[in-house]
Amino acid sequence: MANEYSLSNRLEKKIQRIISYNLIHDIKDNRLKTISVDEVKLTKDLSIAKIYCSTSIKEETKKLEKLLSKATGFFKKEIGNSLSIKRIPNLHFVIDNHEAYANKINNLIEEAIKNDKKEK
């Protein structure tokens, strides 16, 4: 029970809040304003943070990943200003449109069910 909400979990949530806030309020590039931060995962040694994001723009995921990686220095500075930790983790952004994939799978399942009902 003591490890239910560990240091790494708290840091993940704080980093997620900081990056989300900065994407909404401080980033001037409008293309990045379409991004929402879904999840942050830290390695056990807290040296690397993988930030999973999603966007409504499906065609430009590679461009958005490049833009986010260019803004990594800005995000690290904001994390350093907000948190009192010795070492700020390296940030790796991943555009993960798992919602679109889940919707596609759901549509395929519904289509298969309809086809089964037609055959009977």
N, C-alpha and C positions, 0 to 999 in steps of 0.2 A: 504494500500500500504506500510506502514511503516514496517509491520510485514512480508513482502514478503520474506525477506532473514534475518531471525532472528539470534540471537546469537547461538541458538541450531543448526540451519542449517549450520552455518559457522563452528561450532565445529565438526559437523558430517563430513563435507567435509575434514577438516584438519586431523581428526583422520583417516579417510579413506586413505588419502594420506600418512600419516606417516606409517601406518601398511602395506600398499601396497609396499612402498619403502623398508621397512625393510624385508618384505618377499622376495623381489627380490635380495637385495644387502647384507643384514647382516645375514640372517639365513643360517646356514651351513647344515641343514638337507635338502637333495634334495627332500624328499617327500613333504615338505611344499612349495617348489618352484612351484608346480603344482597348487597352490591355488591362486585364484584371489578374491579380496574383491569387492563385488557388491554394498553393501549398509551398512551404519551405521545408527542406530536409537538410539537416546538418550531419556531417560525418561525426563519428564518435570523438575524434580529437578536436572538433569544432573548427577545423581549418578550411573546410569547403562547404558552401551552402548552395544547394541546387534549388533554384526558384522555378516552380512550375506555374506557368501563366496560360491564360486562354484569351482569345480575341474573337471578335465577331467578323473580322476580315480574314477569310480563309486562304486567299490567294497569296498573301504577302508574308507568310510565316517566317521564311528565311530572312527577308529584309528586316522584319521586326526583331528577330533574334540578333542580327548584326547591330541594329540601333541600340538595343538593350545592352549588348556587350560593350558598345562605345560609351554608354552612360554608367558603366560599372564604377568608375572613379568617383563620380558624383554620389552614387548610392552608398559607396563605402565611406565617403566623408560624412554623409548624413547619419549613417549608422554609428560611426565613431563619435559624432557630436551628441547623439541621443543615448548611447549605451556606454557604461563604464566597464569595458572589457579590455583585456591586455592586447589581444590580437583580433583584428577584424577578419572574418573569413573571406576567402576568395569567392566571388559570386559567379555562378554559372546559370544562365537563363535558358529555360526550355519552354518553347511554345507547345503546349499539350492540349490539343483539341479533343479530349476524350469524350466530351459531351456529344460532339458530332458523330463520333464513332459509335457511341452507345445508342444514339437515335437511329443510326443506320442498321445496327443489329436488331433493335426493336422492330423496325419496319420490315426487315427480312423475316423475323419470327411471325409477325402478324400476317404477312403475305403467305407464309407456309401454312398457317392455321386456316386461312381462307381457302387455299387450294385444297387442303384436306377435307374441308366441309363440302366443297363442290364435288369432289370425287365420290362422296358417300351419298 
